[in-house]
Structures are given as C-alpha cells and as structure tokens.
Amino acid sequence: MKSIVIITLFSFASLVSFGQNIEPTQASEKNTSTQTTEMKKAEKAPTLQPADPKDPYLGRQEKIKSIMKDGQIPTTFPKYIDGVSKEDYKQSVYTWVHNNQDLIKEEEYKKLEQKSH
C-alpha cells in the first residue's frame, strides 16, 4: 500500500513539474512570434519624410492648388523661408488667404478662415 501511495505521489509530482516547465516555453514561443510579427510590420510600414526646408510650400503644393479657383499657385502666395518657424509661415498663409479671398474656392476659404481664428 505504501508503494502505491509513493508511486502515485511521485507520478503526480512529475506531472506538476513537467506542466510547469511547458508553460513558460509556450509563452516564450508566443512572445517570440509576436515580436517577429511586429518587426515585420515595422519593416513594411512606410516612413514619413520630413518636409524639405528648401521646398517653398513645405510639400503642400497639391493641397494649395486644390483650394485655388484656377488650380494654380499664385506668384504672390507666401513661400517658406528657411529659418522661419512653421507657425509664423502658417500665419502668413492665413493672412494671405484673408487678403486674397477672390482667388480661393468659397468652401475652402470658409474652412481656412475658421482655422485662422
């Protein structure tokens, strides 16, 4: 009878010990798989390039053209000057928009006027 109890306890202890060793390995494999997936996503994600400070419209040419009635950027439209803060440039654009309402599509003018206040 003692031997049956001892064998049962030994078997139970082995099962518990074996079960504890399996779980961390499976969790580790899941973490590795998740990390690998995240790394692949990061590699595929497009990187955004900062606007070229030498670009006179900070990469917004198409947007500017789309708000103009004739689809062209007027020669009087403010150009970005390297060294000027983007906030100051933005304010000069809003001032220009306010003073040149006749060149801008009406719905776009209303949006820009709301943003400038």
C-alpha positions, 0 to 999 in steps of 0.5 A: 500500500505504501508503494502505491501511495509513493508511486502515485505521489511521485507520478503526480509530482512529475506531472506538476513539474513537467506542466510547469516547465511547458508553460513558460516555453509556450509563452516564450514561443508566443512572445517570440512570434509576436515580436517577429510579427511586429518587426515585420510590420515595422519593416513594411510600414512606410516612413514619413519624410520630413518636409524639405526646408528648401521646398517653398510650400513645405510639400503642400503644393497639391493641397494649395492648388486644390483650394485655388479657383484656377488650380494654380499657385499664385506668384504672390502666395507666401513661400517658406523661408528657411529659418522661419518657424512653421507657425509664423509661415502658417500665419502668413498663409492665413493672412494671405488667404484673408487678403486674397479671398477672390482667388480661393474656392468659397468652401475652402476659404470658409474652412481656412478662415475658421482655422485662422481664428 
